[in-house]
Amino acid sequence: MIQPILPGAAIGVLGSGQLGRMFAIAARRMGYRVHTFSPDQDTPTGQIADVEVVAPYDDLDAVESFARSVAVVTFEFENVPAPTAQAANRAAPVRPDGAILHTTQQRIREKRFLTKTGLPITPYREVRSLDHLHQALNELGYPAVLKTAAFGYDGKGQFKIDSPAHAPEAWTAVHHQESVLEAFVDLQCEISVVAARGDDGQFVHYGAIENQHSRHILDLCIAPARVTPQIANRAVEMSRTVLDQLGVVGVLCVEFFVTRDGRLLINELAPRPHNSGHLTVDACVTSQFEQQLRAVCGLPLGSSAMHRPAAMANLLGDIWSTGEPNWPAACAFPDVKLHLYGKLEPRPSRKMGHLTALNHAADEAYRTVVKARKALT
Ligand code: AMP
């Protein structure tokens, strides 16, 4: 059992985006101090934190000295390089463990781990050359999706291949980097399970959340997901297996494909709070960010019960294209909550904020959040 880290202590966050910001809000509400470390300044997390350290992730001396100033280090994005996590770990515990980061930040390592657990995943092949790619396409058929093994998110580094003629183009597009080829899944829908695990094995989850993407970026979430209770329960049980086998101390999100014939396939893992869990801030007794805080501090986890069904709509930089969005129009919906991340530049596709709608019915929350977002522009 880890010694609890109590309010008043300082928590270190590697990364400085919106996930760190919402984590910092939860931590400060409970009386903790927050230090953030990233190469950027005036960041979403830095605006909330007590201390914002600005240094590159490969400045390992700076990382170690950052870790010396806090009681525990956590991270808010999974592409923190492994040597950075190791440097932090020389001065403070890192939770979840750096080894989990290492497994989940690279698709091949992640898929090999999932294969070992015996849980169902999308059929895939490892690809290291154009010859491999042709062979993998022969085995998996068309269409298929080529994804770079490392550092991909929000559909970046992904290419759909419809015929053998597309293979060289796709291989060039991934810059001849180690990749995976996945069979293209005929989807009924996509769901995720956000769950937390304590050092003592305590497990809490938010059930199945339904996710809709637009241009490969998460666009809308609906909770509870509109799937059968059997599918939702199976997804939760698979997620429990993932968190237990990885030995997660913190929050992890499992993303699933639900196939048209009702099967669940794990798409990917994120060893941190997840965009699909943002609605837990307004809809649940304990948000995903507070669960992460409690887990990494060795405190008992809170109830994940939902006050009411909810839906979330992401706000991307694109909605600024015709000027400042009409915030009062969204606030005119009394059951809609506005979250903005304090990012200074609204670039297209950049996640700038989100809206959460609450209702007695998930479908109705979904309709409301879509309407509220439309009212912004
Ligand atoms: P990922 O970055 O792997 O989560 O992929 C982003 C999105 O692309 C997914 O959420 C799906 O909507 C879509 N996608 C990715 N891989 C596949 C696949 N093998 N079959 C069908 N759709 C996919």
Residues whose N, C-alpha, C, O or C-beta is under 5 A from the ligand:
A	BS01	AMP	T122 V145 D154 G155 E182 A183 F184 V185 H213 H216
